Amino acid sequence: MRDIAVFSGSAHPELAEEVCAHLGVPLSPVRSSRFANDCLEVQLQANCRERDVFLIQPLTAPVQEHLVELLLMCDAARGASAARITVVMPHYSYARSDKKDAPRISIGGRLVADLLVAAGASRVLAMTLHSPQVHGFFSVPVDHLHALRELAEHFRDHDLSRTTVVSPDLGNAKEAAAFARMLGAQVAAGAKQRFADDRVSISSVIGEITDRDVIVLDDEIAKGSTVLELLDRLRELRPRSIRIACTHGLFAAGALQRLSEQPDVLEIVCTNTVPVPDGDRTSKLRILSIAPALAEAVRRIHNGESVSALFDQA
């Protein structure tokens, strides 16, 4: 591919290398250093002038470090006369801050979107945003991918004749319903109320669960408190088997270990939008690659082709 330059921040260089391998282009080097006063400095070490620049950086922990690094990469590309700057953000962690549901709180999802545009982003390529309205926080075009196709391809290897896809809450029910249609399965949803970041209550599950194979589907799993609460409600309905799937496997504070220790959970499936450290992995974990989907989206953006057509092929 001509006139394209792909750079990676420090959050997930392995994913960026895989994307570049699918594109058949080199991953251009980035030098990131720190001044004595702890400020970051970023240098893009490849020509950007009049080129289509793609910056790959999921916002993973430490989120603020990776966000500032991404902003500096945008600014460096703009200062180097890039023709267009596309931020490839497989995980937008600030998307969870998408509404004002308490007095005097910030809406971080919108603020960070404004910062990216102010730093020079011409376009954003994201994967499974926390809620649809986050798309509208950006004043530049956003291509919003999802990983349902990759997840569905994995589960098609199983017997799906008695399968129910369960969303932990009604907010994710639309995505769960789309996933269930791809599998030819039924759909159910939990009635969830959140009291704090790690404290939720699920009073009931709406849908058919008894003696069925359950796939719990969520957009991301951080501390795992929602999924663990849902598992308690599901056990009361006596499912035949339980599997867990999500796009963003953050698995903070030992969540993966806690979920893996549940004896009736057969499998935990996520994608590689964020890195999962080798030391945290368990025998129940399956990690699917979204690099081919990201690479195809990058190719289509560069060539001026439809990105939404990717989903027509699902």
C-alpha positions in Angstrom: 0.0 0.0 0.0 1.5 3.3 -1.1 1.4 6.6 0.9 0.5 5.0 4.2 2.3 5.2 7.5 1.3 3.1 10.5 2.6 3.9 14.0 1.9 2.3 17.4 2.0 3.7 20.8 3.3 1.7 23.8 -0.1 0.3 24.8 -0.3 -2.7 22.5 2.5 -2.9 19.9 1.8 -6.6 19.3 -1.6 -5.8 17.9 -0.2 -3.1 15.7 2.5 -5.5 14.3 -0.2 -8.0 13.5 -2.3 -5.3 11.7 0.7 -4.3 9.7 1.4 -7.9 8.8 -2.1 -8.2 7.3 -1.7 -4.9 5.4 1.7 -5.9 4.1 3.3 -2.6 5.3 6.0 -2.0 7.9 5.2 -0.7 11.4 7.0 2.6 11.5 9.1 3.3 14.6 8.2 5.7 17.4 10.6 7.2 20.0 9.0 8.0 23.3 11.1 9.6 26.0 10.5 11.4 29.3 12.0 14.7 30.4 13.4 15.2 33.9 10.2 16.9 34.9 8.2 13.7 34.0 6.7 15.1 30.8 6.5 12.9 27.7 8.0 13.6 24.3 7.1 11.6 21.2 8.9 11.5 17.9 7.5 9.7 14.8 10.6 8.3 13.1 9.2 7.9 9.6 8.2 10.4 6.9 4.6 11.6 7.3 4.5 14.5 4.8 1.3 14.2 2.7 0.8 10.6 3.8 -2.2 8.8 5.2 -1.1 8.2 8.8 -2.7 5.6 11.2 -1.9 5.7 14.9 -2.8 2.5 16.8 -3.3 2.9 20.5 -6.0 1.3 22.8 -6.5 3.3 26.0 -5.5 0.7 28.5 -3.9 1.0 31.9 -2.1 3.2 32.7 -4.9 5.0 30.7 -3.7 8.6 31.3 -0.1 7.8 30.2 -1.4 6.1 27.0 -3.9 8.9 26.3 -1.2 11.6 26.5 1.1 9.6 24.4 -1.6 9.3 21.7 -2.3 13.0 21.8 1.4 13.7 21.3 1.5 11.3 18.4 -1.4 13.1 16.8 0.3 16.5 17.3 3.6 15.1 15.9 1.9 13.8 12.8 0.0 17.1 12.2 3.2 19.0 12.7 4.9 16.7 10.2 2.3 17.7 7.5 0.4 14.4 7.4 -2.4 14.4 4.8 -4.8 12.7 7.2 -4.5 11.3 10.7 -6.6 8.3 11.7 -6.6 7.3 15.3 -7.1 3.5 15.5 -8.4 3.0 19.0 -9.5 -0.6 19.6 -10.5 0.2 23.2 -11.9 3.6 24.2 -11.9 3.3 28.0 -13.4 6.8 28.5 -16.5 5.7 26.6 -17.9 4.5 29.9 -18.1 8.2 31.0 -20.9 8.9 28.6 -23.7 10.6 30.6 -24.3 12.9 33.5 -26.0 10.6 36.0 -25.0 12.5 39.1 -24.5 16.2 40.0 -21.2 18.0 39.1 -19.5 15.1 37.3 -17.5 15.2 34.1 -18.4 13.5 30.9 -15.0 12.1 30.1 -16.0 10.4 26.9 -16.9 13.7 25.2 -13.9 15.6 26.7 -11.3 13.1 25.5 -13.0 13.0 22.0 -12.5 16.8 21.9 -8.9 16.5 22.9 -8.1 13.9 20.2 -9.7 16.2 17.5 -7.8 19.3 19.0 -4.6 17.3 18.8 -5.1 16.7 15.1 -7.1 13.5 14.6 -9.0 13.6 11.2 -10.8 10.3 11.8 -11.3 7.6 14.4 -11.5 3.8 14.0 -12.9 2.2 17.2 -14.1 -1.2 18.3 -17.2 -1.9 20.3 -17.8 1.5 22.0 -19.6 1.2 25.4 -22.7 2.8 24.1 -24.0 4.1 20.8 -24.1 7.8 21.8 -20.3 7.9 22.3 -20.0 7.9 18.5 -21.6 11.3 18.5 -19.1 12.8 20.9 -16.6 13.1 18.0 -16.7 16.0 15.6 -14.8 13.9 13.0 -15.9 10.8 11.2 -15.9 7.6 13.3 -15.8 4.1 11.9 -17.3 1.9 14.6 -16.5 -1.8 14.3 -17.7 -4.7 16.4 -16.2 -8.2 17.2 -19.5 -10.1 16.9 -18.4 -11.8 13.7 -15.1 -13.1 15.3 -16.9 -14.3 18.4 -19.7 -16.0 16.4 -17.1 -17.8 14.3 -15.6 -19.2 17.4 -18.9 -20.4 18.9 -20.1 -22.0 15.7 -17.8 -24.9 16.5 -20.1 -25.7 19.4 -23.5 -27.4 19.4 -25.9 -24.4 19.3 -29.2 -26.3 19.2 -30.1 -25.3 22.8 -28.2 -22.0 23.2 -29.3 -18.8 24.8 -27.2 -15.6 24.6 -27.5 -13.6 27.8 -26.8 -9.9 28.2 -26.0 -8.8 31.7 -28.3 -5.8 31.3 -30.9 -4.3 29.0 -28.4 -1.7 27.7 -26.4 -4.5 26.0 -29.5 -6.4 24.9 -29.5 -5.1 21.3 -25.9 -6.3 20.8 -26.8 -9.7 22.4 -29.8 -10.0 20.2 -27.7 -9.4 17.1 -25.2 -12.0 18.3 -28.0 -14.5 19.0 -29.3 -14.0 15.4 -25.8 -14.8 14.0 -25.8 -18.0 16.0 -29.5 -18.9 15.5 -29.9 -18.8 19.3 -32.3 -17.4 21.7 -31.6 -14.2 23.7 -32.1 -13.2 27.4 -31.1 -10.2 29.5 -30.5 -9.5 33.2 -32.3 -6.7 35.1 -29.3 -4.9 36.5 -28.9 -1.9 38.8 -25.5 -0.4 39.4 -24.6 1.1 42.8 -20.9 1.7 42.3 -18.1 0.8 39.8 -17.7 -2.6 41.4 -21.1 -3.2 43.0 -24.2 -4.2 41.0 -27.4 -6.0 41.6 -29.2 -8.3 39.1 -32.7 -9.1 40.4 -33.8 -11.5 37.6 -33.0 -12.8 34.1 -35.6 -12.4 31.4 -35.6 -15.3 29.0 -35.3 -19.0 28.8 -32.3 -20.4 30.7 -33.3 -23.8 32.3 -31.4 -26.8 30.7 -29.9 -24.6 28.0 -26.3 -23.8 27.0 -25.7 -20.2 28.0 -23.3 -17.7 26.5 -22.9 -14.6 28.6 -22.0 -11.7 26.3 -20.7 -8.3 27.4 -18.8 -5.5 25.7 -16.0 -5.5 28.4 -15.1 -7.3 31.6 -13.1 -5.2 34.0 -13.4 -6.3 37.6 -16.0 -9.0 36.7 -18.5 -8.0 39.4 -21.4 -7.9 36.9 -20.7 -11.3 35.4 -20.2 -12.9 38.8 -23.6 -11.4 40.0 -25.2 -12.7 36.8 -23.8 -16.2 37.3 -25.5 -16.4 40.7 -28.9 -15.5 39.0 -28.3 -18.0 36.2 -27.5 -20.9 38.6 -30.9 -20.4 40.2 -32.4 -21.2 36.8 -30.2 -24.3 36.3 -28.6 -23.9 32.8 -26.9 -26.9 31.2 -23.6 -25.1 30.6 -22.1 -21.6 30.9 -19.6 -19.8 28.7 -18.5 -16.1 28.9 -17.6 -13.9 25.9 -16.6 -10.2 25.6 -14.8 -7.9 23.2 -12.5 -6.1 25.7 -11.0 -8.5 28.3 -9.6 -5.9 30.7 -9.6 -8.4 33.6 -8.6 -5.9 36.3 -7.9 -6.8 40.0 -7.8 -10.6 39.4 -11.1 -10.8 37.6 -9.9 -13.5 35.2 -8.8 -15.7 38.0 -12.1 -15.3 39.8 -14.1 -16.1 36.7 -11.9 -19.1 35.9 -12.4 -20.5 39.4 -16.1 -20.8 38.8 -16.5 -24.5 38.3 -19.5 -24.3 35.9 -17.9 -21.8 33.6 -16.5 -23.8 30.7 -14.8 -21.1 28.7 -13.9 -17.4 28.7 -13.6 -15.8 25.3 -12.3 -12.3 24.5 -10.5 -10.5 21.7 -7.1 -8.9 21.6 -8.2 -5.3 21.6 -6.3 -5.0 24.8 -3.2 -7.0 25.9 -3.8 -9.9 28.4 -0.5 -10.5 30.3 0.8 -14.1 29.9 1.0 -14.4 33.7 -2.8 -13.7 34.1 -4.0 -16.3 31.5 -5.7 -19.5 32.5 -6.6 -22.7 30.7 -10.2 -21.5 30.2 -9.2 -18.4 28.3 -9.5 -18.1 24.6 -8.2 -14.9 22.9 -9.4 -14.1 19.3 -7.6 -11.7 17.0 -9.3 -8.7 15.6 -6.2 -7.7 13.7 -7.6 -8.9 10.3 -10.8 -6.8 10.8 -8.8 -3.7 11.8 -6.4 -4.2 8.9 -9.3 -4.5 6.4 -10.9 -1.4 7.8 -7.6 0.5 7.5 -7.3 -0.6 3.9 -10.8 0.5 3.1 -10.4 3.9 4.8 -7.1 4.4 2.9 -8.8 3.4 -0.5 -12.0 5.4 0.1 -14.1 2.2 0.3 -17.1 1.4 2.5 -16.2 0.2 6.0 -19.9 -0.6 6.9 -19.9 -3.2 4.1 -17.6 -5.3 6.3 -20.7 -6.1 8.4 -22.8 -7.0 5.4 -20.3 -9.9 5.0 -20.9 -11.2 8.5 
